[in-house]
Amino acid sequence: MSLHFDVWFLTANQIYKAVPFTVVTDWAEQGRVGAEDKLRPTGVDTAWMRVADHPQIRDFLFVRPAERRTEPLEPIALDVGWRTRPDDDDDDVDMIPLIDISLVLLIFFMMTAAVATVSPIAVPDMKHASTLAKDANAVTVDIDRRSSGEIIYHLRLGNAAPAPEDANLLTREQLLTRLDARLGEYRTPPEVRIACNKELPRVQVRDVARELDKRKQAGKVAYYGAEVNEVTP
């Protein structure tokens, strides 16, 4: 049985429960869990422990480059005599590096365009993200706001675009109805991700997360997390 932790983010004053050990170590390596944040094993009535004091997690903590100790290198004298090659004065420009760079940029823009077509909204940088984005079978709840201020929901399965019946849902009740229908198609409970427009208030994520927690308790959802950097209006 894999080890799970309850993680307490002190800055945001938010607790994530039953987080797998591998996810906690990923957060620590990426700097999303700080040394002063706290955790404890899920289901065990023990005191909270600083991440920096936990023997299994502290070695994964992210260390910023400025915090690493480095020793100055001593100068090395090289007895090298530079000679000018006959072709150094050639005026011909080598185009091969420019072609290589152009191909790399072309591939980058093609991949960016392909990824942008998957989600109907722009998801901002993540503050406390999970590894759900790497799961091809994860269910994603997109929350966005139209120019008129109206909140709309989309439901995506894996990396596919929303089906017509799962797109442009106007109420949370419609979203939950479609979500329950989709969850019934899985033989094993899937992971669920919430992706929210950064201009929306945190209450939009909180309310959906509460509904997901009910379904997790009922065994319909294996794990859920959020990919959002909320900005309270």
N, C-alpha and C positions, 0 to 999 in steps of 0.2 A: 504493500500500500504506500503510495507516494505521500510525501510530507507536504502539508499545507500550512500557511501562516496567515494570521490577521496582521495587516500592515497599516500603521497609523502614520499618515503624512502630517507632521506637526504644523508646517506652514499653512496648508490648506485646511487643517483640522478635519481631515476626512479619513475614514477607515475603510479599507478594502478587506473583505473577509474571504477566507478559504482560497488564498492565492497559492498556486502550486510553487514548489521550491524552485523549479527552473525559471519560472516567470520572475520571482523575486531576485534571483541572481542576474537575470537579464536586465532588470530595472537598475540594479546596483552597478553593473558594468556600464550602462548607458548614462548614469548620473541622475536617473529619475528618482532613486531612493538615496537620501543623504545619510551621512553618518549619524546625525542627531535624530533622524526618524526612528520610530520604534516598531517592534513586532513581537509576536508571541505565537506559539503553535496553536492552530485552530482546534477548538474543542477541549483545550487544557486550561484549567483555572490557575494560571500563573501570572506573575507580574510582567508588565511590559518591559522589554529589554531594548537598549539602544542597538541600532544596527551595527555600529562600530564595535560593540562588545560581543556580538554573537559569533561564536567560533566558526560556524559554517557559512556565514554570509559576508563577514568583514573583509575576507580576502578578495571578494569580487567588487568592492567599492571602487568607483571611478576616481582616478587621481588626475586632476588637471595638470597640464604641462608645467605651469608656473610653480606647482607644488613639488615637482620632482627635483631631487637634488642632483645637480650635475657638477662635474669638476671641469675647470677650464683646461683646454688642451694646450700643450706646450707647442710653440712654433717649431717646425721641422725645416731645416735647411736642406734644400735639394740642389745638387750640383747638376743642373740641367742646362744645356745650351740650346736655346731655341734657334732653329734655322728656318728660313723662309723657303717654302716649297715653290717650285717653278709655277705651279698653278694657283698660288695664292692671289695673284694679281688678275686672275681670270674674271671677266665681267659677267660671265654666265651665272644665272641664279639657279640654285638647285630647287626644283619645284616639288620634289618627292615629299619633304616634310609638310609643305602646304597642302598637298593632296591628302596626306594621312589625317591632318587636322580636320579638313573639310569632311572626310568620311565619318570621323568620330562625331562631329557636330550633327551631321545628317542623321546618323543612327540615334543620337540623343533626342533630337526633336521628334523623330518618328515614334520612339518609345513614349515620350511625354504626351504626344497627341493620342496614342492608344490608351494610355492610362486615364487621361482626362475624360474619355468617352464613357468610362465605367460608372462614375458617380455624377449625378446631376447637380451637385453643389460643390463648392470649394471648401475643403476641410483644412483648417489652419494647422500650424505646428502644434504638436501634442505636448501637453504638460505632464500628464500621468497616463501614459499609454500602456497598452498590453500588447501581447504577441498575436492578437486575433487577426491582424492584417495579413499574417503569413499563412493563415488557414484558408485553403481554397473552398472549404465547405461551410465557412462561417456565414451566419445570417447578419446582414447589416441594416440598421434602421437609420435612414438619413432624415435629418430635420432641417428645414430651410424656411426662409421667409421671402415671399414675393415683394415686389416693389410697392404694392398696396399695403403691406404690413401683415398680410394674411399668412398664418403658419401652415405649411404643407409637409406631408410625410411621404417617404418612399421606402420600399422594402426590397432589398437585393439579396440574392442567393449566390454565395461564392463571389466570383469575379465578374459575373454576368450583369448586364444592365437590368433595371427593374422591368418586370413583366407589366403589360398594360393595366391589369387589374391591381397591381401592387404600387402603381405610381400615382402621384398627385392626390393623395388621401388628405381630406380636409379636416378631419377630426381625429383625436386620439382613439376614440372608440372604433372608427373604421380601421385604423392602423392595427389595433389589438385583435380585431376580428380576422384580418388578413394574416397577422402573425401567428395566431392559433391555428389557422388553416395550414400554414406552411410548416409549423412545428410538427403537425400530425403526419407529415410526409416523411419524417426522419425515423429510421429504426432506432437510432441511438440519439440521445439529446445533443443538439449542436451547441456551439459557442455563438454568442450574439454580441455584436458590436454596435455602439451608438456613435454616429458621426453627425455632429451638429455645427451649423454655421456659427462662427465666432461672435457674430453680432447679436445672437439671441441670449436671453437671460438664462441663468443656470437652472431655473425652475423647469425649463423644458426637458433638460436631461434628467433632472431629479425625478420627475413624475414618471417618465418612461422607465428609468432604472428601478423604481419601486415596483412597477408592473412586472419587469423581468425578474426581480427578486422573488415575487410570488410564484412565478413559473419555475424558477430554480428550485424553490422549496418543494414544489409539486413534482419535480423530476423531469420537467419538460425541457429545461435549459441546463446545459452542463456548466457553463461559466459565462459571465458577461462583463464587459468593460466599456470604457468611453474613449473616443478619440476626439477630443475637443479642448479648446482653450477658451473657457467661457468668459464673456465680458458682460458684467451686470450693467444694464442701461441706467 
